Amino acid sequence: MKRLICMFLAVLLAVFSAGCPSPSRAESAGGFQPRLDTDTSCEITVVGSYSNFEALEAEFDSFNEIYPNVELSYVKPDDYNNLLGMVLESSTPPNIFFSFPWMYGNDSYRTAFEHMEDLSDPRLGLDLTCIRPNLLRYDEGGQLLTVPVFARNYGMLVNNGLFEKEGLRIPTTWQELLDVCEAFRGKGYASPMMGYSATPSSCLMSTLVYPEVVAALANDPEMLKAANEMNPAAGACMRQSLESMMQLIGSGYINLGQCAQIGDNYTQVILRFFEGDVPMMICTGDTVSGTAKRESQSEAFTKNPFTYTFHPIPLSEAGGYFIDSPSVEFSVNKTCDNLDMTNEFMRFLITRGELNKMAAVKRLVTPTTDLSFSAVYEPFGRVPAERVLCPETIGITDPLYEQVRNAAFLVGTGAASIDEVVSQYGSLKP
């Protein structure tokens, strides 16, 4: 009788095991539960503007642990930004494609928006609660056509080793910033703050000025409207931040002669920072993303490594702002083949864990509500909620940003005065 019972239990166990999904597949995605047949065979293509995307390809591998017969690939078409509409209308359109904040309101991307699926549809099951609310941009009809996978911010790389060596604290207010710059100057540092200064498109001047302008416009709807309409009266919103910038330059805390030797706002900024004699390097999170790969490329850093973190630049006594903006967003082509599996991959990807993993690999800012996972970006996680601003949510347009960028460059390089750029807002050219 005991033998018969044991045989019966063994048969039940075998049947139960055969009917359950493989634990390795279910657990590999941190609890993700597949909604479709895991034996489904199909192809999914993602297109974008990155030359390579190892972080996304790692996500493909993880998804294949659940759906092993789904072939996922990433492709960078030639001249992506100009030919996206043609790619979506081609005979082999992609399933998922890169989208960017500056595409909104641009007629050149009308075809792209016509192809975008509403990702807020609850039937898709995307965990949108894991993303910082400011980064989710809904259109007038309440649709969410783009979802951020990386974010961008503005700040300064800080050489923590130099601050420890000189017995100084990383500044969190305007006066503290002036004090530490003066202290570094007194200790023989040629330029306590540095950055790229050659062209207005990504110069240190706009990185300094832009956050304060965003803050000024966030609390003044009338001024924001005027600024977006290129009304010269809106130039006043730039004055205070331009004056702060010129105080840093005029005091010698930013040596533009030293900055002019930096060849670009990415690799050269990073390698110059890794020389180890720059306390604070002004840049964006996009530049910070390249630091990990370039540590080994710097002979100076290899010989004398140091810890570094990314901080807001405190241009006011209340502290710095976290200008929280989408960097890269994903959109789903609603007319693509295999739409169900495409949405299943998006459901897998748009979670706190997977987005954080991708951000960690690329060393970009995660769009999730958890910034503490990255030691480099962790300081931004301490910025009070009232000082976290999203330009896209506020309604700041790309032409407005271009005017601020040009104004900062002209004033910073001495090509124009503050009064001149303020009065000429709306018609400023580099």
C-alpha positions in Angstrom: 0.0 0.0 0.0 2.8 2.4 0.9 4.5 1.6 -2.4 1.3 2.4 -4.4 0.9 5.7 -2.6 4.5 6.7 -3.3 4.0 5.8 -7.0 0.8 7.9 -7.1 2.5 10.9 -5.6 5.4 10.6 -8.0 3.1 10.7 -11.0 1.3 13.8 -9.6 4.6 15.6 -9.0 5.7 14.8 -12.6 2.4 16.1 -14.0 2.5 19.3 -11.9 6.1 20.0 -12.8 5.4 19.6 -16.5 2.5 22.1 -16.4 4.5 24.8 -14.6 6.8 27.3 -16.3 10.5 26.8 -15.8 11.6 28.5 -12.5 14.7 29.9 -14.2 12.6 31.7 -16.8 10.1 33.1 -14.3 12.7 34.1 -11.7 15.3 35.5 -14.1 13.1 38.6 -14.7 12.6 39.3 -11.0 9.1 38.0 -10.9 7.9 39.0 -14.4 5.1 36.7 -15.4 4.6 36.0 -19.1 1.2 36.6 -20.6 1.8 35.0 -24.0 2.8 31.5 -25.0 6.5 31.3 -24.1 7.1 29.1 -27.2 6.0 31.9 -29.5 8.5 32.5 -32.4 8.7 36.0 -34.0 11.1 38.9 -34.6 11.2 42.3 -32.9 13.4 45.2 -34.1 14.3 48.3 -32.2 15.8 51.3 -34.2 17.5 54.3 -32.8 20.3 56.8 -33.1 22.9 55.1 -30.9 25.8 53.5 -32.7 25.7 50.6 -30.3 23.4 49.7 -27.4 24.9 47.0 -25.3 22.6 47.7 -22.4 19.5 47.0 -24.5 21.1 43.9 -26.0 21.6 42.6 -22.4 17.8 43.1 -21.9 17.2 41.1 -25.1 19.1 38.2 -23.5 17.1 38.5 -20.3 13.8 38.5 -22.2 15.0 35.4 -24.2 15.2 33.5 -20.9 11.4 33.8 -20.8 10.7 33.8 -24.6 13.6 31.9 -26.1 12.2 31.9 -29.7 11.7 35.7 -30.0 14.5 37.2 -32.1 15.3 40.7 -30.9 17.7 43.1 -32.7 18.8 46.7 -32.5 19.6 48.7 -35.7 20.9 52.2 -36.2 19.6 53.5 -39.6 21.7 56.0 -41.5 20.6 59.6 -40.7 18.1 58.4 -38.1 16.6 61.7 -37.2 15.9 62.8 -40.8 14.8 59.5 -42.1 12.7 58.1 -39.2 9.4 58.7 -41.1 10.6 56.8 -44.1 11.8 54.0 -41.9 8.4 53.6 -40.3 6.7 53.7 -43.7 9.0 51.1 -45.3 8.2 47.5 -46.1 10.1 46.3 -43.0 9.1 48.8 -40.3 10.5 48.5 -36.8 8.5 47.5 -33.7 10.1 50.0 -31.4 11.9 53.3 -32.1 13.7 56.1 -30.3 11.8 59.3 -29.7 13.0 62.5 -28.2 11.3 65.5 -26.4 12.3 67.9 -29.2 10.2 65.9 -31.7 7.0 67.3 -30.1 5.5 70.1 -32.2 7.9 69.5 -35.0 6.1 68.9 -38.3 9.1 66.9 -39.6 8.0 64.1 -37.2 4.3 64.0 -37.9 4.6 60.6 -39.5 6.4 59.3 -36.4 3.7 60.5 -34.1 1.0 58.9 -36.4 2.6 55.6 -35.8 2.9 55.8 -32.0 0.9 53.6 -29.8 -0.8 54.9 -26.6 1.4 53.4 -23.9 -0.9 54.5 -21.1 -3.5 51.9 -22.2 -4.0 49.8 -19.0 -4.4 46.7 -21.1 -0.7 46.9 -22.0 0.3 46.6 -18.3 3.3 48.9 -18.3 4.4 49.8 -14.8 4.4 53.6 -15.3 4.4 54.1 -11.5 8.1 53.3 -11.4 8.9 56.4 -13.5 9.3 59.9 -12.1 5.9 61.5 -12.9 7.4 64.7 -14.4 9.0 62.6 -17.1 5.7 61.2 -18.4 4.4 63.5 -21.1 0.7 63.1 -22.1 -0.7 64.7 -25.2 -3.9 66.8 -25.3 -5.9 63.6 -25.8 -4.4 62.0 -22.7 -2.3 59.6 -24.6 1.3 58.6 -23.6 3.1 58.2 -26.9 6.6 58.1 -25.6 8.1 56.6 -22.5 11.5 57.5 -21.1 14.3 54.9 -20.8 17.0 57.4 -19.9 17.0 60.9 -18.4 19.2 63.9 -18.6 20.3 66.4 -16.0 22.7 69.3 -15.6 25.4 69.7 -13.0 29.0 69.3 -12.2 31.3 66.3 -11.8 33.1 66.6 -8.4 36.5 65.3 -7.6 35.8 64.0 -4.1 39.5 63.3 -3.5 40.4 67.0 -3.9 37.7 68.2 -1.5 38.9 65.7 1.1 42.6 66.6 0.5 41.9 70.3 1.0 39.5 69.9 3.9 36.6 71.4 2.0 32.9 70.4 1.8 31.0 70.1 -1.5 28.9 73.2 -1.9 25.2 73.1 -1.6 24.4 76.9 -1.7 25.6 79.8 -3.8 27.7 81.3 -1.0 29.3 77.9 -0.3 30.2 77.6 -4.0 31.9 81.0 -3.9 33.7 80.1 -0.7 35.1 76.8 -2.0 36.1 78.4 -5.3 38.0 81.1 -3.5 39.6 78.4 -1.2 40.7 76.4 -4.2 42.1 79.5 -5.9 44.0 80.3 -2.8 45.5 76.8 -2.8 46.8 77.3 -6.4 44.2 75.7 -8.5 44.1 77.5 -11.8 40.4 76.9 -12.5 38.2 75.5 -9.6 35.4 75.0 -12.1 35.9 74.0 -15.8 33.9 72.8 -18.8 33.6 72.8 -22.5 33.4 76.4 -23.9 34.0 76.4 -27.7 30.5 76.3 -29.1 27.0 77.3 -27.7 25.4 73.9 -28.5 26.8 72.2 -25.4 28.9 74.9 -23.6 29.4 75.2 -19.9 27.7 78.6 -19.9 24.3 77.2 -20.9 24.7 74.3 -18.4 25.2 76.9 -15.7 22.4 79.3 -16.8 19.6 77.0 -18.0 18.5 75.5 -14.7 17.9 78.9 -13.1 16.0 80.1 -16.2 13.8 77.0 -16.0 13.1 77.7 -12.4 12.2 81.4 -13.1 9.8 80.3 -15.9 8.2 77.5 -13.9 6.6 80.0 -11.5 5.7 82.7 -14.1 3.1 81.5 -16.7 3.0 84.9 -18.4 6.7 85.1 -18.7 6.8 81.5 -20.0 4.2 82.3 -22.7 6.2 85.4 -23.7 9.5 83.4 -23.8 7.9 80.7 -26.1 6.6 83.4 -28.3 10.1 84.9 -28.6 8.9 88.1 -27.1 12.0 90.3 -26.2 10.3 91.2 -22.8 11.0 87.6 -21.7 14.7 88.2 -21.8 14.5 89.4 -18.2 14.1 85.7 -17.1 17.8 85.2 -17.9 19.3 88.2 -16.1 19.9 86.7 -12.6 21.6 83.5 -13.8 23.7 85.4 -16.4 24.9 87.7 -13.6 25.8 84.7 -11.4 27.7 83.1 -14.3 29.7 86.3 -14.9 30.5 86.5 -11.2 32.2 83.1 -11.4 34.0 84.0 -14.6 35.0 87.5 -13.5 36.4 86.2 -10.1 38.6 83.7 -11.9 36.7 80.7 -10.6 36.1 79.6 -14.2 39.2 80.2 -16.3 37.9 80.3 -19.9 41.5 80.2 -21.2 41.9 76.8 -19.6 38.5 75.7 -20.7 39.2 76.6 -24.3 41.8 73.8 -24.4 39.1 71.2 -24.1 38.2 69.9 -27.5 34.6 68.5 -27.0 31.9 68.1 -24.4 32.3 64.4 -24.0 35.5 62.5 -24.2 37.8 65.5 -23.8 35.8 66.9 -20.9 36.1 63.5 -19.2 39.8 63.0 -19.8 40.5 66.5 -18.6 38.6 65.9 -15.4 40.5 62.6 -14.9 43.8 64.6 -14.9 42.9 65.1 -11.2 43.4 68.8 -10.8 39.9 70.0 -11.5 37.7 70.2 -8.4 34.4 70.7 -10.4 33.7 70.0 -14.0 30.5 71.5 -15.5 28.7 69.1 -17.8 25.5 67.2 -18.4 24.5 63.6 -17.4 25.1 62.6 -21.0 28.8 63.4 -20.6 28.9 61.6 -17.2 27.7 58.4 -19.0 31.1 58.1 -20.7 33.2 58.2 -17.5 33.2 54.5 -16.6 34.6 53.4 -20.0 37.2 56.2 -20.0 38.8 55.6 -16.6 41.1 53.0 -18.2 41.9 55.4 -21.1 43.3 58.0 -18.8 46.9 57.4 -17.7 46.6 60.0 -15.0 43.4 58.4 -13.5 44.9 54.9 -13.8 47.9 56.0 -11.8 46.0 58.1 -9.3 42.3 57.1 -9.2 39.8 59.1 -7.2 36.1 58.9 -6.4 33.7 61.3 -8.1 30.1 62.2 -8.0 27.7 64.3 -10.0 26.0 67.2 -8.2 23.5 70.1 -9.0 25.3 73.5 -9.4 24.0 75.7 -6.5 23.5 79.1 -8.1 21.1 80.2 -5.4 21.1 80.1 -1.6 18.3 77.5 -1.6 20.6 75.1 -3.6 20.8 73.7 -7.0 18.0 72.5 -9.2 17.5 69.0 -10.6 16.5 69.8 -14.2 14.9 66.4 -14.9 14.5 65.8 -18.7 14.0 62.7 -20.8 17.1 61.9 -22.8 16.0 58.9 -24.8 12.4 57.6 -25.0 10.9 54.6 -26.6 7.8 54.5 -28.8 5.9 51.5 -30.1 4.9 51.3 -33.8 1.2 50.5 -33.5 1.2 49.2 -37.1 4.1 46.8 -36.7 4.1 43.0 -37.0 3.9 41.0 -33.8 2.4 43.9 -31.8 1.4 41.7 -28.9 4.9 40.4 -28.3 6.3 44.0 -28.8 4.1 45.2 -26.0 5.1 42.2 -23.9 8.7 43.2 -24.3 7.8 46.8 -23.3 6.0 45.4 -20.2 9.2 43.5 -19.4 11.4 46.5 -19.9 9.4 49.3 -18.2 10.0 48.2 -14.7 12.2 49.7 -12.0 14.7 46.8 -12.0 15.2 46.6 -15.8 15.4 50.4 -16.4 17.9 50.7 -13.5 20.0 47.9 -15.0 20.1 49.6 -18.4 21.0 53.0 -16.8 23.8 51.3 -14.8 25.3 49.8 -17.9 25.2 53.0 -19.8 25.9 55.1 -16.7 23.0 57.4 -17.7 20.4 58.8 -15.4 17.6 56.3 -14.7 14.0 57.6 -15.3 12.8 55.6 -12.3 12.0 57.0 -8.9 15.1 55.4 -7.4 18.3 57.3 -8.0 20.1 55.8 -5.0 21.2 52.7 -7.1 24.0 54.8 -8.7 26.7 56.3 -6.4 27.6 58.8 -9.1 24.1 60.2 -9.4 23.0 59.7 -5.8 23.4 63.4 -4.9 20.5 64.3 -7.3 18.3 61.9 -5.3 18.7 64.2 -2.3 17.3 67.3 -4.1 14.0 68.3 -2.5 10.9 67.6 -4.6 10.2 71.3 -5.0 13.5 71.8 -6.8 13.0 69.0 -9.3 11.8 70.5 -12.5 11.0 69.0 -15.9 11.2 71.5 -18.8 9.0 69.5 -21.0 6.2 69.3 -18.4 6.6 73.1 -17.7 6.2 73.8 -21.4 9.7 75.0 -22.3 10.2 74.6 -26.1 13.4 73.9 -28.0 13.5 77.4 -29.6 13.3 78.9 -26.1 16.2 76.7 -24.9 18.2 77.8 -28.0 17.8 81.4 -27.1 19.0 80.8 -23.5 21.9 78.8 -24.9 23.0 81.5 -27.3 22.6 84.3 -24.7 24.8 82.4 -22.2 27.5 81.8 -24.8 27.5 85.4 -26.1 27.8 86.8 -22.6 30.2 84.3 -21.3 32.6 84.7 -24.2 32.4 88.5 -24.0 30.7 88.9 -27.4 27.7 90.7 -25.9 26.7 92.3 -22.6 23.9 91.0 -20.3 21.8 94.1 -21.2 22.2 93.4 -24.9 21.2 89.7 -24.8 18.3 90.5 -22.5 16.9 93.2 -24.8 17.5 91.0 -27.9 15.8 87.9 -26.7 14.0 86.1 -29.5 16.6 87.0 -32.2 19.8 85.9 -30.6 22.2 84.0 -32.8 25.6 82.4 -31.9 
